[in-house]
Amino acid sequence: MVIGPLRRAAYEYLPLARRLHRGHLMDLRESFWEVLVDTSSPVHHMVKDVTIQALKRDLPGEERSELRRKLTPDYPPGCKRILISDDYYPALAQPHVTLETASIVHATPHGLQIERGWNSTSGQHQPLEHNIDVLVFATGFKATQFLHPLNVHVKGKPTTLREQWDKTGAQAYLGMTVPGFPNFAVAYGPNTNLGHNSIILMIEAQSQYINRLIAAVCKNVTRSQVPGPYLSIQPKAEQSDGWNAEVQERLGESTLASALCSSWYRAADGRITTNWSDTAVEYQKAVSSVDWTAFHLEGPGAEELVAKGRTSWARVVEESRTLERVLAWGSVISVGIGAATLGWHHFSMVL
């Protein structure tokens, strides 16, 4: 998209115009959360309609009806990662491209052998071999195996973090800290992934939170205390369990939990361990303070933090705000009035 000189000038000289545009982009991305949670919402139907229309537009003709059928999902929008592209369908329409969706039987010296239709005489699928020059293994990744292949041990604790998560499924309080693992925190942990917005928003909020935990430990370490004792911080099991139960209940209402949905968001037992259950803004709000009563605190500084109760800070606001929208549009109107009064040529010199 080409941004014209007038718009560039507005962005350069009117900071509120930049803020309004950035806020609008954030609002737009956050609105896509409705795609995941409300199958009757206008946004959900809009995404579905836009996809179908793009499929018909980019792959027209009766001769491509089978190709359109293969590319039409049998699951609700948002179940899998949404691909935003303007050349994906046209690429598949090229005469030298073939979309093969049959299962692979095995590799051969010359290519791949795939399943075809059922052969009733032989009692098995009739194989077909594709001769190929290059085979690219793009088999994805195991998103539900957090921190793999790392393992975390706690002195005196018989169970490692990997063993605990193998048993219960990956889960953490606010997606960052784990009961039984003091002074341990992870960014981009269980149930903090997004399917509708930038993960950077989540990681930035987590870094603010984790830094407060680190600061609390460092504040209570003096030179005479090295190498200890240290302030020990770990979430209470009931707090972690309650938070995770709420997240799973909310995710159970989303398209990710649909019986038609099979994606890397879900663990082998069907539990959704990757994604957050709300918007990025709601997560930012949830982790913009540390509730010290939610943690077991032991060692130097513990009593002080318990008495304090909570440490809070201002989160970075990315979404648009009502006052800024009013002021920004007021600036635009003022620019328009000034331009009309002075003449566009003279006004551009003033800018």
Order of alpha helices (4+ residues) and beta strands (2+ residues): alpha-alpha-alpha-alpha-alpha-alpha-beta-beta-beta-beta-beta-alpha-alpha-beta-alpha-alpha-beta-beta-alpha-beta-alpha-alpha
